[in-house]
Amino acid sequence: MADEESFRDFVRARSAALSRAAYLLTGDHHLAQDLVQTALAATYQHWPRVQAGNPEAYVRRAMHHAHVSRWRKRRPIEVAPAVEVPDHATDESETATLRLTIVAALRVLAPRQRAVIVLRYFEDLTEAQTAAALNCSVGTVKRLHFDALARLRDLAPHLLADVSIVDRSGPAQPLGVHLL
């Protein structure tokens, strides 16, 4: 009973942050809810062992693995519309417009590219941590990261105006994290 109550406390405390991360990965509220539920169900099965360590890291890793497994099983071919946002928003909707631009740009990326961008910029992981979370090599992370940034530069160059990558092995610079 104590394990069950501690799991409930964890879910209450961290579900909002986990939902935001899942939404950034999937780009869809319903898929994000499913992803969080899948990861929490997997975590609950191992809760006595997991709670002693870092349970949030365990759930996030489970979410990333479930997301990768989901898109590996079905790879729909999407033709996304180009992201068009005015260069300078003059009213108070600038923050909302930027948030929508970020979400739309993330939707256009391939699933693995999106996962790398979310892990690097929104989860603030290093390349090595991102590679471990996605179960791939650091070189693959670098390639996906490079390709994703190139695609984002084409779609919404103003999103990357403040991003300068100096130390590629450390955490990436924030990419509108405060907006989401």
N, C-alpha and C positions, 0 to 999 in steps of 0.2 A: 503494500500500500504506500509506503514512503517513496518508493521508486516511481510509482504512478503519479503521486502528487508532485514530485520534483519535476517529472516530465511535463505535467500540466503547467507548472510555474514557468518552466523554460519556454514552452510554446506561447504562453500569454506574453511573456517579456520580449521575445524575439520575433514573433510572427510578422510584424509590420516590416522590419528590416529584411527578413527573408523573402517576403512577398515583393518588395521593391527589387531586390536582386533577381528574383525569378522573372519579373516582368521585363526587366532589361534584357535578360537572356532570351525570352520567348517573343517579346513584342506583342503579347496578347494576354489580357487579364484572365481569361478562362484557362488558357494553357498554363499561365503562371500559377494559378491556384492549384491546378492538378499537379504541377511540378513540386510545389511546396508540400502538398499532401503526400505525394509519393516518397519524397525525401524524409518527411517526418515519420511515415509508417516504417520505413527501413530503419530509421534511427530508434524508434520505439522498441523494435525487436532486440536491439543491442544496448538498450539504455543503461542497464546496470554497469556495463563496461565503459560506455561512452561518457557518462556523466562525470566520471572521475578525471577525464582529460579536458578537452576543449570541445564541448558538444556543438557549439555553433559552427566551428570549422568542419566538424563531421557532417552536419546537415548541409552546409554549403557545398561540400565536396560531393555528397550524395545527389544534390540538385544538379550539379554540373555533369556528373556521370549519367544521371537519368536523362538530362537534356541531350547529351551527345548520343545516347542510345536511341532516343526517340527520333532524332533526325537521321540517324544511320538506317533505321528501319524503313522510313519513308522519306524520300527526297522529292518533294513536290517542286515542280518547275514554276517559279514565280517570275512574273514580269512586273516589276514594281515601277510605278510612275516616278519620274524625276522629282527630286525634292526642290521646290521653289519657294524661297522665302525672301522677302525684301531685304536689301542690304542694311538699311537703317530703319528700325521701327521707331516711330515718333511718339507713340502714346504709351500708356501704362501696360499695354499687353506685350511688351517686349520680352518679359520673362516667360510668359505663357507661350509665345511664339518660339522662343529658343528651346523650350522644353519639347514642344511638338516637333521641332526640327530635329532634335537629338533622337527622339523616339522614331521618327520617320526614317532618319538616316540609318539607325541601327536595324530597322526592319529590312532595308535593302541589302544589307551585308549577308553573306553566306553564314550559316549557323556557326561554323567554327570561327570565322572571323569575328562575328558578333560576340561569341564567348570570350575570345581573347581580349577584345576591347573592353567588355564588361569587367573581366577579371583584372586587367591591367589598370584601367582608369577609375572604375567605380568601386572595385573591391581593393584596389591599391596593392595588388600582388606583384612580386618581382617576376621576371621571366622564368626563373627556376620554379617558383611556386605555381605559376600558371601552367607550366609544363607538367608538373606533378598533378595538378587538379584535372587537367585534360588527358592525362596519361599519354603524353607524347614527348618528343624531344624538345629541348630548348631551341634548336634550329628550326623546328616546325613552328614553334611559337613566334620566333622572329619573322619567319616568312609570312605567316598569317597576319601578324601585326603590321608588317610593311604593306602588304596587299590591302588590308582593311583601311589603313590611313590614306593610301593612294586613292582608294574608292571614295572615302569621305571627303578628300580634297576636291575631287571632281564634283561630288554631289552638293556639298555644303562647305566651301572653303573657309567661311567665317567661323566655323566651329573649331577649326584647328589653328586659328591665327595666334592664340596664346600658347600653343603647345610646342615646346622645344625639348627634344629628347637629348639629354647630355649623357647621362649614365644609363645605358640600355639594360644593365643588369638589375638596377634598383627599381623601386616603384615608379610608375609613369606619372607625369604631371596630371593634375585634375582636368577633366573634360566636362565641365558643366555639372559636376557632382551635386553642387548645392541646389540645382534646379529640380532634381528628381526626388 
